Every structure is written in structure tokens, then in C-alpha cells.
């Protein structure tokens, strides 16, 4: 297996991870994004400790992910409906051509 051990820092804490080599860039970008959001929340909102900041970042990112998931699900249903329409039109067209 093509695995790699890396270290990323989130909220000033290092985390050692064993990941697939192909995931490295995504994981580093994710850690960077989390740290940016933590900084944003720490500069703009009152908080008691880092746990509050991590909770807010987690809530924001999970909400974003669920919104995208819902959007994709809706799009999938719309595409499926259109494909069924096309299939019915093709079937009707073929049935009319066959004596």
C-alpha cells in the first residue's frame, strides 16, 4: 500500500497521521482551512477556550457539507426524472416505428 506518515497542526496541536499518499494535499489543505477558521472565530467572537472555536468550525463545516449533500441529492433526483422522461420518449418513438 502507498501510505505516508505526516504531521499536521490543528489549533496549535500536532497530529501524526498515516494516510494514503494521494490524500496528503487534501488533508493539508483541510488542516489549513480549519486553522484559518479558528483564527477568524477567535478574532471575531468571544470564546472561553479552543474547544469553543473547534465546535464552531465543526458546526460550520458540517452544515456546509450537509447543504452540498442535500443539493446533490436534489440534483440526482432531477437528473433521474429527466432520464426517465427521455427513456419514455425513446421507447414511445421506437414503438411507433415498429409495425
N, C-alpha and C positions, 0 to 999 in steps of 0.2 A: 504494500500500500504506500502511496505517496503522501506521507504525513510530515508535518513540520511542527516544532515546538516554538511558540512565540510568547512574548510578554507584552501585554497591553496594560495601560494605566487608565483606570476609570475612577473619578472622584479622588484623585491622589492616592489610589491603592493599586499596586501592581497585581496583575493576574497572569499566571502562566497557563497557557492553553496548548493542547495538542490538537491540531486541525489538519484538514486536507490542504495541501499546498494551493489548490485552486481557490480556497476560501480566504486566503490571507488578506488580500486587498479589501475585500468586503468587510471583514472583521475589523481591520484597522480603521476603515472609514466609519464604521458603526461606533467604535470607541471614541473616535474624534468627534463625531456628531453628538454623542452623549455628553462629552466634556464641554462642548460648546453650549449645549442646552443648560447644563448645570451652571455654567458661568452666567448665562443670561438670567436664569431664575435667581441666582444669588445676588445679582446686581439690581434686579427689578422688584423683588418680593421679599417680605420678611420671612425668616425661617429660623427654626431652633437648632437644627443640625443638618448634616449632609443627608441623612435619611429622608428628610422632608424634600430636599431637592431631587433626590433619586426617585421618590414617589411621584413627584410632578412630571419628571421626564418620562417615567414609565407610563403614567396616565396619558400624556400627550402622544407618545409614540404608539401605544396600543390603540388609542382612539383613531389615529391616522391609519393604522393597519386595518382596523375593522371597517373603516369608511371605504378604503380601497377594496377590501374583500367584498363588501356589500355591492359596490359599484360593478365589480367584475361579475358577481353573481347575477345582477340585473342584466348586464350586457350579454352574458351567456344565455339567459332565458330569451332575450330578444333575438339573438342570433339563431337559436334553436327554432323559434317560432317562424322566422323568415325562411330558414332552410326547409321546414315542413311545408310552408306555402309554395316554395319553388318545386319541391318534390311533387306536391299535388298537381301543380300546373304542368309539369313534365309528364306525369302519369296520365293526366287528362288528355294532353296533346298526343301522346303515343296511342292511347286507346281510341282516339278519334281517327287516327291514320290507319289503324288496323281494321280491315273489313270483317 
